[in-house]
Amino acid sequence: MLRPIRAALLLVAILAATPVQPLAQDYPNRPIRVIVPHGPGGLSDLFMRQVGDELSRRLGKPIVVENKVGANGSIAARQCAGADPDGYTICILSADMLAYNHLVMPGNKYDAGAQLAPITNLFALTQVLAASAALDAKTLAQLAAAAKAKPGTLSYSCPALAMALFVEHFKKDTGSDIVRVPFKSGADAVTSMLNGSTPVSVLGLGNIVPHLRAGTIHGIAVDTPERSPLFPDIPTVREIGYRGDITLAYFGLLAPLGTPQAVIDRLHKEVVDIAGAADFRKRSMIDRGFAPVLDTPQQFAETLRADRVAAERVVDAAGVRAP
């Protein structure tokens, strides 16, 4: 009689010592941290704070946004991937951060796309090549003329690799001398455009909607297959003759690998419900130049796999693979 009792007691002790993965119905019971790769005021920061406000109300726990800027998002990605896979750390990252960084950044072979679990692809981002009105450049030809008139003095910002390659192609074709400089967020880049220190940028459209409408910034081209319904007078890069590779930008929500599927599914459901609501979609996405995606974790995983293959082709064709 003693052996079965001892065996049962041993089993109970083992189960008690084994960490229990959080179940969806028990989650969350403390604050959730959201890591954002851009500074305050950037598109990803503003979007996650708006989602976080509603998510906090739904889950009954604080959503804490942490801005981890640097290395084109690799710092944020590392912190997210290195966190405990318990659902209490998630992150928003861009396509470049997930598919390109490990290929093109010298000394940084950290592969974020292979270290994180997809929750949902939030939105595709319309990017626009734009110039300060003070530069008086509304077309590529006018931008080339401005650059040649001031050789070595013009600078531009561009966080997305595919569009940076577009600008580099433009420089080569026209003999324009314009230097790329980094910024911590879209908000910082816009400020620099308006004060004239970096008058040219490739930015998410949502960063500059009011400035485009006010005429303080001029749109030259967008990276999407079709013109933006917000600004149908701005041509696409294809329309102005560019035939190189353009991989569309997007931002996705992810968690550390090993996060329980029940928690992934719970976060997916809540975030898609919030961002998919008609008022939120219009106010926080469509009106800012975002194209809502809000797919399933499995669909986002397929998108990532395809983009990572495409990124290899783009990088090799451009000859920018880091040693």
C-alpha positions in Angstrom: 0.0 0.0 0.0 2.9 2.4 0.7 4.4 2.2 -2.7 1.4 3.6 -4.6 0.9 6.3 -2.0 4.6 7.3 -2.3 4.4 7.3 -6.1 1.3 9.5 -5.9 3.0 11.9 -3.5 6.1 12.1 -5.8 3.9 12.9 -8.8 2.2 15.7 -6.9 5.6 17.1 -5.8 6.9 17.0 -9.4 3.7 18.7 -10.8 3.9 21.4 -8.0 7.5 22.2 -9.0 6.8 22.4 -12.7 6.1 25.9 -14.0 2.5 26.1 -15.2 2.1 28.0 -18.6 -0.5 30.7 -18.3 -3.9 29.8 -19.7 -5.9 32.2 -21.7 -8.6 32.4 -19.1 -6.0 33.3 -16.4 -4.2 35.8 -18.5 -3.1 38.5 -17.7 -2.6 39.0 -14.0 0.0 41.8 -14.2 1.0 44.6 -16.5 2.0 43.8 -20.1 5.1 45.4 -21.7 5.0 46.5 -25.3 8.4 47.2 -26.8 8.5 49.9 -29.6 11.5 50.4 -31.8 11.0 54.1 -32.4 11.0 57.2 -30.1 7.9 58.9 -28.7 5.7 60.4 -31.4 6.7 58.0 -34.1 3.9 56.1 -36.0 4.5 52.7 -34.3 4.6 54.5 -30.9 1.4 56.4 -31.4 -0.4 53.4 -32.8 0.6 51.1 -29.9 -0.4 53.7 -27.3 -3.8 53.9 -28.8 -4.2 50.2 -29.0 -2.8 49.9 -25.5 -5.3 52.2 -24.0 -8.2 50.0 -25.2 -6.4 46.8 -24.5 -5.8 47.8 -21.0 -9.5 48.5 -20.5 -10.4 45.1 -22.0 -7.8 43.1 -20.0 -8.0 45.1 -16.8 -4.2 45.4 -16.5 -1.8 48.3 -17.5 -0.2 48.2 -21.0 3.3 49.7 -20.6 4.9 51.0 -23.8 8.7 51.1 -23.7 10.7 52.9 -26.4 13.9 51.0 -27.2 15.6 53.0 -30.0 18.7 52.0 -31.9 20.3 49.8 -34.5 17.3 50.1 -36.8 15.1 48.2 -34.4 17.5 45.5 -33.5 17.8 46.6 -29.9 14.0 46.4 -29.5 13.9 43.0 -31.2 16.6 41.6 -29.0 14.9 42.7 -25.9 11.6 41.3 -27.0 13.0 38.0 -28.1 15.1 37.7 -24.9 12.1 38.2 -22.6 10.3 35.4 -20.8 7.8 33.8 -23.2 4.9 34.2 -20.8 2.8 36.8 -22.7 3.9 39.7 -20.6 6.3 41.1 -23.2 5.3 41.8 -26.8 6.6 44.1 -29.5 5.8 45.9 -32.7 8.4 45.7 -35.4 8.7 46.6 -39.1 9.3 44.5 -42.1 12.9 45.7 -42.4 13.6 44.7 -38.8 12.2 41.2 -39.4 13.6 40.5 -42.9 16.5 42.8 -43.7 18.6 43.8 -40.7 20.5 40.6 -40.3 21.5 40.8 -44.0 22.6 44.4 -44.4 23.9 45.7 -41.0 27.6 45.1 -40.6 28.4 43.3 -37.3 24.8 42.7 -36.6 23.8 39.1 -37.6 20.9 39.0 -35.1 17.9 37.5 -37.0 14.8 38.9 -35.3 12.4 37.3 -37.8 13.6 33.8 -36.6 13.5 34.6 -32.9 9.9 35.9 -32.5 6.4 34.4 -32.7 3.9 36.3 -34.9 0.7 37.5 -33.4 -0.7 39.6 -36.3 0.5 41.8 -39.2 -1.1 45.1 -38.1 -1.0 47.3 -41.2 0.9 48.0 -44.4 2.5 51.4 -44.5 2.4 53.9 -47.4 5.7 55.6 -47.6 6.3 58.8 -49.3 9.4 60.5 -50.7 8.9 64.1 -49.6 10.7 67.4 -49.4 10.3 70.6 -47.4 8.5 73.3 -49.3 11.4 75.6 -48.7 13.5 73.3 -51.1 10.9 73.9 -53.8 11.2 70.3 -55.2 7.8 68.7 -56.2 9.3 66.2 -58.7 12.3 64.0 -58.9 13.8 66.2 -61.6 13.4 69.3 -59.3 15.0 67.3 -56.4 17.9 66.4 -58.6 18.3 70.0 -59.6 18.3 71.2 -56.0 20.9 68.5 -55.1 23.2 69.5 -57.9 22.8 73.2 -57.0 24.0 72.4 -53.5 26.4 69.5 -53.8 27.2 67.7 -50.6 24.9 69.9 -48.5 21.5 68.2 -48.8 20.6 65.3 -46.6 17.7 62.8 -46.4 16.3 60.4 -43.9 14.8 56.9 -44.8 14.3 54.1 -42.3 13.2 51.5 -44.8 15.9 49.7 -46.8 13.9 49.2 -50.1 13.1 52.9 -50.3 16.7 53.8 -49.4 17.8 51.7 -52.4 15.3 53.7 -54.5 16.9 57.0 -53.4 20.4 55.6 -54.0 19.3 54.5 -57.5 18.0 58.0 -58.1 21.3 59.5 -57.0 23.3 57.2 -59.3 21.0 58.0 -62.3 21.0 61.7 -61.8 24.4 62.3 -60.3 22.8 63.9 -57.3 24.8 64.3 -54.1 22.5 63.8 -51.1 23.5 62.1 -47.9 21.4 59.7 -45.8 21.2 60.5 -42.1 19.5 58.5 -39.3 16.7 59.6 -37.0 15.1 58.0 -33.9 11.6 58.5 -35.0 9.4 59.9 -37.8 8.5 62.8 -35.6 12.2 63.8 -35.3 12.6 63.5 -39.1 9.6 65.8 -39.7 11.0 68.4 -37.3 14.3 68.3 -39.2 12.4 68.7 -42.5 10.5 71.7 -41.3 13.5 73.5 -39.9 15.5 72.8 -43.1 18.4 70.8 -41.6 17.3 67.6 -43.4 14.9 68.8 -46.0 14.2 65.4 -47.7 12.7 62.2 -46.2 11.1 59.0 -47.0 8.5 58.6 -44.3 5.3 56.8 -43.4 2.5 59.0 -44.9 0.9 59.3 -41.5 3.8 61.3 -40.2 3.2 64.2 -42.6 -0.5 64.3 -43.5 -1.2 67.7 -42.0 2.0 69.1 -43.5 1.1 67.9 -47.0 -2.3 69.4 -46.7 -0.8 72.7 -45.4 1.7 72.8 -48.2 4.7 73.0 -45.9 5.9 69.6 -47.2 5.6 68.4 -50.8 5.1 64.7 -51.7 7.2 63.5 -54.6 6.3 59.8 -54.9 4.7 56.9 -52.8 6.0 53.3 -52.7 2.6 51.6 -53.0 1.3 49.9 -56.3 -1.6 52.4 -56.4 -1.7 56.1 -55.5 -2.9 56.9 -52.0 -6.6 57.8 -51.8 -5.6 60.5 -49.3 -3.3 62.2 -51.8 -4.2 61.0 -55.3 -2.0 63.7 -56.9 1.2 62.1 -55.6 2.5 59.5 -58.2 3.8 56.1 -57.4 7.5 55.3 -57.8 6.5 53.0 -60.7 4.8 55.9 -62.4 7.9 58.0 -62.3 9.9 55.3 -63.9 11.5 53.3 -61.1 11.9 49.6 -62.0 13.8 48.3 -59.1 12.6 46.1 -56.2 10.2 47.7 -53.8 9.1 45.5 -50.8 6.2 47.1 -49.0 6.6 48.2 -45.5 4.4 46.9 -42.7 4.4 46.7 -38.9 3.6 43.5 -37.0 2.9 42.5 -33.5 5.1 39.7 -32.1 6.0 37.8 -28.9 9.1 35.8 -27.8 9.3 32.3 -29.2 7.7 29.8 -26.8 4.8 32.1 -25.7 1.9 29.7 -25.2 -0.5 29.5 -28.1 -3.5 30.2 -25.9 -1.9 33.6 -25.0 -1.0 34.4 -28.6 -4.6 33.6 -29.6 -6.0 35.8 -26.8 -3.7 38.8 -27.7 -4.6 38.3 -31.4 -8.3 38.3 -30.7 -8.2 41.4 -28.5 -5.9 43.5 -30.8 -7.8 42.5 -34.0 -11.1 43.4 -32.3 -9.7 46.8 -31.2 -8.0 47.7 -34.5 -10.7 46.2 -36.6 -13.5 48.3 -35.2 -14.8 50.7 -37.8 -14.1 53.9 -35.9 -10.6 52.8 -34.9 -9.7 51.7 -38.4 -10.7 55.0 -39.9 -9.3 57.3 -37.2 -6.1 55.5 -36.3 -5.3 53.7 -39.5 -6.9 54.7 -42.8 -6.7 58.4 -42.1 -3.0 58.0 -41.4 -2.2 56.2 -44.6 -2.2 52.7 -43.1 -3.7 49.8 -44.9 -5.2 47.5 -42.2 -4.1 43.8 -42.4 -4.9 42.2 -39.1 -4.3 38.6 -40.2 -4.0 35.4 -38.2 -0.7 34.3 -36.6 -0.4 31.6 -39.2 -0.9 34.0 -42.1 1.6 36.5 -40.7 4.1 33.6 -40.3 3.6 32.8 -44.0 4.1 36.5 -44.9 7.4 36.6 -42.9 8.7 33.5 -44.6 8.0 34.9 -48.1 9.5 38.3 -47.2 12.7 36.8 -45.8 13.2 34.9 -49.1 12.5 38.1 -51.1 14.8 40.1 -48.9 17.7 37.8 -49.8 17.1 38.5 -53.5 16.7 42.3 -53.0 19.9 42.5 -50.9 22.0 40.4 -53.4 20.7 42.3 -56.4 21.6 45.6 -54.8 25.0 44.3 -53.6 24.5 45.6 -50.1 24.8 42.3 -48.1 27.0 43.0 -45.1 30.2 40.9 -44.8 
